[in-house]
Amino acid sequence: MKDIYWLSQIQYAEQALVGKKLFILSQLLQDGYPIIPGFVLGNNLWRKFLRLIDASLLTTYDQDYRSRQAFARNSRQIIEQTTIPQIWQTEIFQAAQQLNSPGLILQPFVTTPDRQNIRENTLWRSHTCNCNGEALNTALKSVWSELFSASSLIYWQKLGLSYDLIDLAILVRPLKSAYASGTVEISDDFLEIKANWGLEHSLLQGDTEPDEYYLDRDLRQIIFQHLGHKNYAYRAKNVGLSAPLDECLETYLPADHLATTYVLDPEAIAQLIELTENILEQQSEIKYLVWNAFNSSLNTPLHFYCTQFSDRLISHSAIADKIAQNLSVPKIPPLLSGMAVSPGTVQAEIAVIPDLALHLPPISPGAILVTKVIDPQHVSLIKQVKGIITEIGGRNSHAAIVARELGIPAIANATDASKILHHGDRILLNGDDGRVYPATDDYQISSPALKGILSPTYPIGTKLMVNLAQPESIATASKLPIDGVGLLRSELMMADLLSSQVLAQWQESFQRQFVATLGNYLRQFAAAFSPRPVFYRSLDLYGKDSLNPVLGDRGVYKYINDPTLFDLELEALQTVTAEGHHNINLILPFVRSVDEFKFCYRRLENIGLTIHDSFQVWIMAEVPSVIMLLPEYIRAGVQGIAIGTNDLTQLLLGVDRERSEFSDRGLNANHPAMHKAIAELIKTAHDYDLECCICGQAPVEHPDLIDKLVQWGIDAISVEPDAIAQTYKAIARAEKRMILNERRNY
């Protein structure tokens, strides 16, 4: 068969048929480097298979996410139902038998028309199967189907490509249990090695926290290392001839003592460094390697094999930055401590302003602001400073939310900070541990940055979305592996304009300015994230004179008392939607009754927003009455719910969300009553075919809640930008555990 190429025999003239990466792997293997052998199903086989499919069945789709998901499901179903010609099946299976392995792994390698190689492990996962003809056909179709996942379609659209222009080659290699596996990331001066027990699936899928080793390339010495949490691993499962279609990959729990043992000893690390440097002499553009390590028996030397590589770093943070951050721990006592609410470290002069409401002098750009509290009308100050220290507040305060989004280090609940610290002094603020130190020349500053990954390492079914408020965040956030903006906070986005005049004093010219400003912001978000949806939450402004702002004149109730501002928001939404931005949607905040929703919906109808099929109107599910009345809301026109755990927690449990002592005693979003409330909301939403998203801090502050959310069937989880990486991994782990549990129960 012309489309089968043995990795040990690929020639230069065949590079275009297999792609650059597989050609390089082939050359390394032929030059004697330890590359796991196998054969390649070339690009042309994929194109021949496409020609077997009726092109009319793979129709185009609209740019909204519902159409895209429907197209993805339909396309993958068509591939599953299309028969692979018998001659192909026979020759591929005969080649597989020559690998002399009961299990196989099919690894995709994708190339664009301009011959740009793509990091396959970020979007398209490998598939495993037993060495059986039927199982091999199923696995082959599964790999091809990956090109039609919803996330793949978004990726092709970003590149301006269609599926029929993509080259896809597949490396088929033996699946054998490994002693250990991991990755090597390479910079000019440093190496970062990650290692875990068993095959690489647990690492690439985010199931475990691997050991990490950071090394100086010139000295070949470890600068520091971090022991991971490796209580979960993968190995090959030999099912034999009796059950050839069974899963050939299984999970296992490493022995207890291995959880506290480093995977690689100094000898193994030296061996891996030597292999890496030798490969780099041959292929200097490589920046990332995936490796497997095998041994013939216990206490024998490891043998390392490379399975794939990339010419780009996978991690978001540069290796040098990680090393600098680890080494930058002061050896001096802190001046004060508080609650860490936004990560990063900064050293600068401080501006002490005890009460911003009473006195607001000019603040030097680049200063660290020390004050009692930052109210919404003063949020714009955050953009001027390098760091924030407040005496009251918590992770859910307006200041903390904006600081995290903009990457500004901040601590809250720092008692008497304005008395302990003196205006003009230089200090060092550590937003990672919530401590303030005297300034020092020896301290290495870590730049605040989004934690973790820029690209996913394993596909997830639960949508992951981001909470935003600041247009300055668009450039970075739009590149994250997300499905859209789950919550666009209007009151923080419009804080500058809203604080300049009270509503009663607004003139016609100022109203026009509001509509123009909001419309401009909405266009920016809609364009940057298109075709992914953007859910704009209309203004939730508290009454300043209320004795209890949380329970006072706010949310939709405020619209009924004076609809002026809400009508201006709807005008901006209608203008932007009519211009062709069909990914903008509306969430109504703090809805107390069905009548309140009906009031808003009538105004949407009057301005013409409801005539747009793509435009959806949701409500925040944060007032407990929504739990009981959701069916009535749906009948009134609600098309989705966003669970706001911050307000729902304090209203359901009767606590102040800003007082940490309540949370410390278990009165938080992880309370059993909250579990029942959230589960009920999800169930009711699904009973009525309604989408349900959770967008409070609960999944970040209580990661174990994500397991429950996935089990209950949450459609989407929306978190702040700095929590995207950890939430992505938590969702992947939760979905994997759920699948495994279902298999065990079955």
C-alpha positions in Angstrom: 0.0 0.0 0.0 1.5 3.3 -1.1 0.2 5.2 1.9 2.1 3.2 4.5 5.6 4.5 5.3 7.9 2.7 7.8 9.5 5.2 10.2 12.8 3.5 9.7 12.7 4.0 5.9 11.2 7.4 5.2 13.2 9.4 2.6 13.5 13.1 2.0 11.3 12.9 -1.1 8.5 11.6 1.1 8.6 14.4 3.6 5.5 16.1 2.1 3.6 12.9 2.4 4.2 12.4 6.1 4.9 15.9 7.4 8.0 17.6 8.7 7.8 16.2 12.3 7.5 12.6 11.3 10.3 13.0 8.7 12.5 14.4 11.5 11.6 11.5 13.8 12.4 9.1 11.0 15.8 10.7 10.4 16.6 10.5 14.1 15.7 6.9 14.2 17.7 6.1 11.1 20.7 7.9 12.7 20.6 5.6 15.7 18.7 7.8 18.2 16.3 6.0 20.6 13.0 6.7 18.8 10.1 4.2 19.3 9.7 2.6 15.8 6.4 2.3 13.9 4.8 3.1 10.6 3.0 6.1 9.2 -0.3 6.4 7.5 0.4 9.2 5.1 -1.6 12.4 4.4 -3.0 11.0 1.2 -4.9 8.2 3.0 -6.9 10.9 4.9 -7.7 12.6 1.6 -8.7 9.4 0.0 -11.1 8.7 2.9 -12.6 12.1 2.5 -13.4 11.4 -1.1 -15.4 8.4 0.1 -17.8 10.7 2.0 -20.6 12.5 0.3 -19.4 16.1 0.4 -23.0 17.4 0.7 -23.2 15.7 4.1 -20.4 17.8 5.4 -22.2 21.1 5.0 -21.0 24.4 6.2 -22.3 25.8 9.5 -23.1 29.2 11.0 -20.6 30.9 13.2 -22.6 30.5 16.4 -21.4 27.9 18.8 -24.7 25.8 18.7 -24.4 25.4 14.9 -20.7 24.5 15.2 -21.4 21.9 17.8 -24.2 20.4 15.7 -21.8 20.3 12.7 -19.1 18.6 14.8 -21.5 15.9 16.0 -22.9 15.3 12.5 -19.4 15.1 10.9 -18.0 12.7 13.4 -21.1 10.5 13.1 -20.6 10.4 9.3 -17.0 9.3 9.7 -18.0 6.6 12.1 -20.6 5.2 9.6 -18.3 5.3 6.6 -16.7 2.0 5.7 -13.0 1.8 5.2 -12.2 -0.2 2.0 -11.3 -3.8 2.8 -8.0 -3.6 1.0 -7.0 -0.7 3.2 -8.1 -2.6 6.3 -6.1 -5.6 5.3 -2.8 -3.9 4.5 -2.9 -1.6 7.6 -3.6 -4.6 9.9 -0.8 -6.6 8.2 1.6 -3.7 8.9 0.4 -3.5 12.5 1.0 -7.2 13.1 4.7 -6.6 12.1 5.1 -4.4 15.3 4.7 -7.6 17.4 2.7 -5.7 20.0 -0.7 -6.6 21.5 -1.5 -3.0 21.9 -1.2 0.0 19.5 -1.2 3.8 19.9 -2.3 6.0 16.9 -0.7 9.4 17.2 -1.9 12.3 14.9 0.5 14.7 13.2 -1.3 17.7 11.6 0.1 20.1 9.0 -1.5 23.2 7.5 -1.2 24.1 3.7 1.8 26.3 4.4 3.5 23.3 5.9 3.2 24.8 9.4 3.4 22.0 12.0 0.9 22.2 14.8 1.3 21.0 18.4 -0.9 17.9 18.1 -1.0 17.1 21.8 -2.7 20.4 22.5 -5.8 19.7 20.5 -5.8 16.2 19.1 -5.3 13.3 21.4 -3.8 9.9 20.5 -6.0 6.9 20.5 -5.1 3.3 21.6 -6.4 0.0 20.6 -5.6 -3.7 20.6 -3.9 -5.2 17.6 -7.1 -6.4 16.0 -8.5 -5.4 12.7 -11.8 -4.1 13.9 -10.3 -2.3 16.8 -7.7 -0.7 14.6 -10.4 0.5 12.1 -12.4 2.1 15.0 -9.3 3.8 16.4 -8.3 5.1 13.0 -11.8 6.7 12.5 -11.5 8.2 16.0 -8.3 10.0 15.1 -9.8 11.3 11.9 -12.9 12.4 13.8 -10.7 14.6 16.0 -10.4 17.1 13.1 -14.1 17.8 13.5 -14.3 18.5 17.2 -15.8 21.9 18.1 -12.4 23.1 19.4 -10.8 22.0 16.1 -13.3 23.9 14.1 -12.6 27.0 16.1 -8.9 26.5 15.4 -9.4 26.1 11.7 -11.5 29.2 11.6 -8.8 31.2 13.3 -6.3 30.0 10.7 -8.8 30.8 7.9 -8.8 27.1 6.9 -11.3 24.4 6.2 -11.0 20.7 7.2 -10.3 19.6 3.6 -7.1 21.7 3.4 -5.5 20.0 6.4 -2.9 17.3 6.1 -3.2 14.5 8.7 -0.6 11.7 9.0 -0.9 9.1 11.8 2.0 7.3 13.4 1.1 3.8 14.5 3.5 2.4 17.1 3.6 -0.3 19.8 1.8 0.4 23.1 4.0 -0.9 25.9 4.0 -0.2 29.6 6.6 2.3 30.6 8.4 2.6 34.0 8.0 6.4 33.7 7.4 9.1 31.2 7.5 12.9 30.9 8.6 15.9 29.0 11.6 18.1 28.5 11.3 21.8 27.7 14.3 23.5 26.4 15.5 27.2 26.5 18.9 28.6 25.7 20.1 28.3 29.2 17.8 26.0 31.1 15.9 22.7 30.9 12.6 21.9 32.6 12.0 18.1 33.0 8.6 16.7 34.1 8.3 13.1 35.1 5.5 10.8 36.3 5.0 7.0 36.7 3.8 4.9 33.8 2.8 6.1 30.4 2.6 9.8 29.4 -1.2 10.0 29.3 -1.6 11.0 32.9 0.8 13.9 32.4 -0.5 15.1 29.0 -4.1 14.8 30.1 -3.5 16.7 33.3 -4.5 13.8 35.6 -1.4 14.2 37.9 1.0 16.8 39.1 4.4 15.5 37.9 7.8 15.9 39.5 9.6 19.0 38.1 13.3 19.4 37.7 14.9 22.7 36.6 18.5 22.5 35.4 21.3 24.7 34.2 22.2 23.5 30.7 25.9 24.5 30.8 26.6 23.1 34.2 24.1 20.2 33.8 23.1 20.8 37.4 19.7 20.9 39.1 18.9 24.4 40.2 15.8 23.2 42.1 13.3 20.4 42.0 9.7 20.0 43.1 8.1 16.7 44.2 4.8 16.2 42.4 1.5 14.4 43.4 1.7 11.2 41.3 -1.1 9.0 42.7 -2.5 8.0 39.3 -0.8 6.3 36.3 -1.5 4.5 33.0 -0.1 1.2 31.7 -0.8 -1.1 28.8 -3.5 -3.7 29.4 -3.1 -7.1 27.7 -6.7 -8.2 27.1 -5.7 -11.1 24.8 -7.7 -12.6 22.0 -10.8 -13.1 24.0 -11.8 -9.5 24.1 -10.0 -7.7 21.3 -12.3 -4.6 21.4 -11.8 -3.9 25.1 -9.8 -0.9 26.2 -6.1 -1.7 26.0 -5.1 1.1 28.4 -5.7 0.9 32.1 -5.1 3.1 35.1 -3.4 2.0 38.3 -2.4 3.4 41.6 1.3 3.4 42.2 2.6 2.0 45.5 2.2 4.4 48.4 5.9 5.1 48.9 6.2 6.1 45.2 4.0 9.2 45.8 6.7 10.7 48.0 9.6 9.4 45.8 11.1 11.3 42.9 10.7 9.4 39.6 14.2 10.2 38.3 17.4 9.8 40.3 20.6 11.9 39.4 21.9 9.1 37.2 18.6 9.0 35.2 18.5 12.8 34.9 22.1 12.8 33.6 21.1 10.2 31.1 18.1 12.2 29.9 20.1 15.4 29.6 22.7 13.6 27.5 20.0 12.2 25.2 18.4 15.7 24.9 21.6 17.5 24.1 22.6 14.8 21.5 19.2 15.2 19.8 19.6 19.0 19.8 23.0 18.7 18.1 21.1 17.0 15.2 17.8 19.1 15.4 18.6 22.4 17.1 15.1 23.9 16.6 13.5 21.4 19.0 12.1 23.1 22.2 10.0 20.3 23.6 10.3 16.5 23.9 8.0 13.8 25.2 9.8 10.7 26.5 9.2 7.2 27.8 11.6 5.3 30.0 11.7 1.5 30.2 13.7 -1.0 32.3 14.1 -4.7 31.9 13.7 -5.3 35.6 13.9 -3.5 39.0 17.1 -1.7 39.9 18.4 -1.8 36.3 19.3 1.3 34.3 16.5 3.1 32.5 16.4 3.3 28.7 14.9 6.6 27.4 12.9 6.9 24.1 11.6 10.0 22.4 8.0 9.8 21.2 7.3 13.3 19.9 8.6 16.9 19.9 7.7 20.5 19.1 9.6 23.5 18.0 7.8 25.6 20.5 7.5 25.7 24.3 4.3 24.3 25.6 4.2 26.1 29.0 2.9 29.7 29.1 5.6 30.9 31.5 9.3 31.0 30.4 11.5 28.6 32.2 13.7 31.4 33.4 10.7 33.1 35.0 9.8 30.0 36.9 13.3 29.6 38.2 13.4 33.3 39.2 10.1 33.0 41.0 11.2 30.0 43.0 14.5 31.6 44.0 12.8 34.9 45.0 11.7 34.0 48.5 12.9 36.7 51.0 14.8 35.5 54.1 13.6 38.4 56.2 10.5 38.7 58.4 7.4 40.4 56.9 6.1 43.8 57.9 2.5 42.6 57.8 0.4 39.8 56.3 -3.0 39.7 54.7 -5.0 37.5 52.3 -3.4 36.8 49.0 -6.0 37.8 46.4 -4.0 38.4 43.2 -0.6 36.7 42.5 2.7 38.1 41.6 5.4 40.2 43.3 6.3 43.8 43.0 8.7 46.3 44.6 7.9 50.0 44.6 7.1 53.1 46.7 3.8 53.1 48.5 1.0 55.6 48.4 -1.0 55.5 51.7 -4.5 56.8 51.3 -6.6 55.6 54.3 -10.0 56.5 52.8 -10.4 57.1 49.1 -13.9 58.5 49.6 -12.7 61.3 51.8 -9.4 62.2 50.2 -8.1 61.3 46.7 -4.8 63.0 46.0 -2.8 62.3 42.9 -1.2 58.8 42.9 2.2 58.4 41.3 2.1 55.9 38.4 3.8 52.7 39.4 3.1 53.1 43.2 1.7 50.4 45.5 -1.7 51.7 46.8 -2.5 51.2 50.5 -6.0 52.0 51.5 -9.0 50.7 53.6 -11.1 49.5 50.7 -11.6 50.2 47.0 -15.2 50.7 46.0 -16.4 50.3 42.4 -16.2 54.0 41.6 -12.5 53.9 42.4 -11.7 50.7 40.4 -10.0 52.8 37.7 -7.2 53.5 40.1 -6.1 49.9 39.9 -4.9 50.5 36.3 -2.5 53.2 37.5 -0.7 51.3 40.3 1.7 48.3 40.4 0.2 46.7 43.5 -2.7 47.0 46.0 -3.0 46.5 49.7 -6.4 46.9 51.4 -7.4 46.6 55.0 -10.7 44.9 54.4 -12.2 42.8 51.6 -11.5 39.4 50.2 -11.0 37.4 47.0 -14.4 38.4 45.7 -14.0 42.1 46.2 -14.2 44.4 43.1 -10.5 45.4 43.6 -9.4 41.7 43.8 -11.3 40.7 40.7 -9.9 43.5 38.6 -6.4 43.1 40.0 -6.3 39.4 39.0 -7.6 40.2 35.5 -5.0 42.8 34.9 -2.2 40.8 36.6 -1.5 43.3 39.4 -0.3 41.8 42.7 -2.7 42.4 45.6 -3.5 41.5 49.2 -6.6 42.2 51.2 -7.7 42.0 54.8 -4.3 43.4 55.9 -5.2 44.8 59.3 -3.9 48.4 60.1 -1.9 48.4 56.8 -2.4 52.2 56.5 -0.9 52.7 60.0 1.9 50.2 59.8 3.2 51.3 56.4 4.3 54.9 55.7 3.7 57.0 52.6 6.7 57.1 50.3 8.5 54.0 51.8 9.7 51.3 49.4 8.2 47.8 50.1 8.0 44.4 48.5 4.5 43.1 48.0 4.1 39.3 47.5 0.7 38.6 46.2 1.4 34.9 46.2 1.7 34.5 49.9 -0.1 37.7 51.1 3.0 39.2 52.8 4.7 42.6 52.7 8.4 42.9 53.2 10.9 45.8 53.3 12.4 46.5 49.9 15.6 44.6 49.2 18.1 44.6 46.3 18.5 40.8 46.6 14.9 40.0 45.8 14.1 38.7 42.3 10.8 40.0 41.1 8.3 37.6 39.5 6.2 39.1 36.8 2.5 38.5 37.4 1.3 36.3 34.6 -1.4 33.9 33.7 -0.6 30.6 35.4 -0.2 27.4 33.5 -0.9 26.7 29.8 -1.9 28.6 26.8 -3.2 25.5 25.0 -5.1 22.5 26.2 -3.4 19.2 26.6 -6.5 17.1 26.6 -9.9 17.7 25.1 -12.7 18.3 27.6 -16.5 18.1 27.1 -17.4 20.7 29.7 -17.1 24.2 28.2 -14.5 26.3 29.9 -15.2 30.1 29.8 -13.6 33.2 31.2 -14.8 36.1 33.4 -13.7 39.5 32.2 -14.3 43.2 32.8 -11.4 45.1 31.3 -10.7 45.7 27.6 -7.0 45.7 28.4 -7.4 41.9 29.0 -8.7 41.1 25.6 -5.4 40.5 23.8 -4.2 37.9 26.3 -7.5 36.3 27.3 -8.7 35.7 23.7 -5.7 33.4 23.2 -6.6 31.1 26.1 -8.1 27.6 25.5 -11.6 28.8 26.3 -15.1 28.5 24.7 -16.0 32.1 25.2 -16.6 34.8 27.8 -19.0 33.4 30.4 -19.3 36.7 32.3 -18.5 40.2 31.1 -18.9 42.4 34.2 -20.4 45.7 33.1 -20.1 47.7 36.3 -16.3 47.2 36.4 -15.9 47.8 32.7 -17.9 51.0 32.8 -16.6 52.2 36.2 -14.7 55.2 35.0 -17.7 56.7 33.2 -20.3 55.8 35.8 -18.3 57.4 38.6 -18.0 60.7 36.8 -21.7 61.7 37.2 -24.7 60.5 39.2 -27.6 59.2 37.1 -29.9 62.1 38.1 -27.5 64.6 36.5 -27.1 62.8 33.2 -27.7 65.0 30.1 -28.5 63.8 26.6 -24.9 64.3 25.5 -23.7 62.2 28.4 -26.2 59.4 27.6 -24.9 59.4 24.0 -21.4 59.0 25.4 -22.4 56.1 27.5 -24.0 54.2 24.6 -21.0 54.9 22.4 -18.5 53.8 25.0 -20.3 50.7 25.9 -20.9 49.9 22.2 -17.2 50.3 21.5 -16.3 47.9 24.4 -18.8 45.3 23.2 -17.5 45.4 19.7 -13.9 44.8 20.9 -15.0 41.8 23.0 -17.3 40.4 20.3 -14.7 40.7 17.5 -11.8 39.3 19.6 -13.7 36.2 20.8 -15.8 35.5 17.6 -17.3 33.1 17.0 -17.2 32.1 20.6 -20.1 33.6 22.7 -19.7 36.6 24.9 -22.3 36.9 27.8 -22.6 40.5 28.9 -24.1 41.0 32.4 -26.0 44.2 32.6 -25.3 46.7 35.3 -25.7 45.6 38.9 -25.3 48.8 40.8 -25.9 49.0 44.6 -27.7 51.8 46.2 -25.2 53.9 48.0 -27.6 55.0 50.8 -28.8 51.5 51.6 -28.1 50.1 55.0 -27.5 46.7 53.4 -26.4 47.2 49.8 -26.5 43.4 49.0 -30.2 43.2 49.8 -31.2 46.7 48.8 -31.8 48.7 45.6 -29.8 46.6 43.1 -30.1 44.3 40.1 -33.2 44.3 38.0 -35.2 45.9 40.8 -33.2 49.1 40.2 -34.2 49.0 36.5 -37.8 49.0 37.4 -37.4 52.1 39.6 -35.5 53.9 36.9 -35.0 52.1 33.5 -32.9 54.9 32.0 -29.5 53.2 32.3 -30.9 49.7 31.4 -32.4 51.1 28.2 -29.1 52.7 27.3 -27.4 49.3 27.7 -30.0 47.7 25.5 -29.5 50.4 22.8 -25.8 49.6 22.8 -26.5 45.8 22.6 -29.0 46.3 19.8 -26.5 48.5 17.8 -23.7 46.0 18.1 -25.8 43.0 17.3 -27.4 44.7 14.3 -23.9 45.4 13.0 -23.4 41.6 12.6 -21.8 40.7 16.0 -23.9 37.6 16.5 -22.0 36.2 19.5 -23.2 38.8 22.1 -25.7 37.7 24.7 -27.3 39.2 27.8 -27.4 38.1 31.4 -29.7 39.9 33.8 -28.3 40.3 37.3 -29.9 39.6 40.7 -33.4 38.8 39.5 -35.8 38.5 42.4 -39.1 37.6 40.6 -40.5 36.4 37.3 -42.3 39.8 37.0 -38.9 41.5 37.1 -37.7 39.3 34.2 -40.9 40.0 32.2 -40.3 43.7 32.7 -36.9 43.4 31.2 -38.0 41.1 28.4 -40.6 43.5 27.2 -38.0 46.2 26.9 -35.8 43.8 24.9 -38.7 43.1 22.6 -39.5 46.8 22.2 -35.9 47.7 21.1 -35.7 44.7 18.7 -33.1 42.4 20.4 -35.4 39.4 20.5 -35.7 39.2 16.7 -32.1 38.2 16.4 -32.0 34.3 16.5 -28.5 34.3 17.8 -29.2 36.6 20.8 -29.9 34.9 24.0 -31.1 36.3 27.3 -30.1 34.6 30.5 -30.5 35.3 34.2 -28.1 35.1 37.1 -29.2 32.3 39.4 -28.0 33.9 42.6 -31.3 34.7 44.5 -32.4 31.4 46.1 -36.0 31.8 44.8 -34.7 31.1 41.3 -34.2 27.5 42.4 -37.9 27.0 43.0 -39.2 29.2 40.2 -36.9 28.3 37.4 -39.7 26.6 35.3 -41.7 29.7 35.5 -38.7 31.8 34.4 -38.2 29.5 31.4 -41.8 29.8 30.4 -41.4 33.6 30.5 -38.5 33.4 28.0 -35.3 32.7 30.0 -32.8 30.8 27.7 -30.1 30.0 30.1 -28.8 30.5 33.7 -25.5 31.5 35.1 -25.1 30.4 38.7 -23.5 33.2 40.7 -22.1 31.3 43.7 -20.8 34.5 45.5 -24.3 36.0 46.1 -26.1 32.6 46.3 -23.8 31.4 49.1 -24.4 34.4 51.3 -28.1 34.5 50.7 -28.6 30.8 51.2 -26.3 30.4 54.2 -26.9 33.9 55.7 -23.2 34.9 55.8 -21.1 37.9 54.7 -18.9 36.6 51.8 -16.2 39.1 52.7 -15.7 37.8 56.2 -13.3 34.9 56.0 -14.2 33.4 59.4 -17.5 32.2 58.0 -15.7 30.4 55.1 -13.1 29.0 57.5 -16.0 27.3 59.4 -17.4 25.7 56.3 -20.1 28.2 55.6 -19.0 28.6 51.9 -19.9 27.5 48.4 -18.8 24.0 49.3 -21.5 23.6 51.9 -23.9 20.7 51.5 -26.9 23.1 51.1 -25.0 24.8 48.3 -24.4 21.4 46.7 -28.1 20.6 46.7 -29.0 24.0 45.4 -26.5 23.9 42.5 -27.4 20.3 41.6 -31.1 21.2 41.5 -30.5 24.2 39.3 -28.5 22.1 36.8 -31.1 19.3 36.8 -34.1 21.6 36.2 -32.2 23.5 33.5 -31.5 20.2 31.7 -35.1 19.0 32.1 -36.1 22.0 30.1 -33.1 21.7 27.6 -31.6 24.9 29.0 -27.9 25.7 29.2 -26.4 26.1 32.7 -23.1 27.8 33.5 -21.4 28.5 36.9 -19.4 31.7 37.1 -18.6 32.5 40.7 -15.3 31.9 42.6 -16.5 28.5 44.0 -14.8 26.3 41.4 -11.5 28.1 42.0 -11.6 28.3 45.8 -13.0 24.7 46.1 -11.4 22.6 43.2 -13.1 19.4 44.5 -16.4 21.0 43.7 -15.5 20.6 40.0 -15.9 16.8 40.3 -19.4 17.3 41.5 -20.2 19.9 38.8 -19.1 17.5 36.1 -21.1 14.6 37.6 -24.2 16.8 37.8 -23.8 17.7 34.2 -22.8 21.4 34.3 -22.6 22.7 30.7 -19.9 25.4 31.3 -17.6 26.7 34.0 -16.5 30.3 33.8 -13.5 31.5 35.9 -11.0 34.4 35.9 -8.1 34.3 33.5 -5.5 33.4 36.1 -7.5 30.3 37.0 -8.0 28.9 33.5 -5.1 26.5 33.6 -5.9 24.9 36.9 -9.6 24.7 36.1 -8.9 23.1 32.7 -6.8 20.4 34.4 -9.4 19.9 37.1 -12.2 19.4 34.5 -10.1 17.0 32.6 -9.4 15.0 35.7 -13.1 15.0 36.7 -14.3 13.9 33.3 -11.7 11.1 33.2 -12.6 9.9 36.7 -16.3 9.9 35.7 -15.6 7.8 32.6 -13.5 5.3 34.6 -16.1 5.0 37.3 -18.8 4.3 34.7 -16.6 1.6 33.2 -16.0 0.0 36.5 -19.7 0.0 37.4 -20.5 -1.4 34.0 
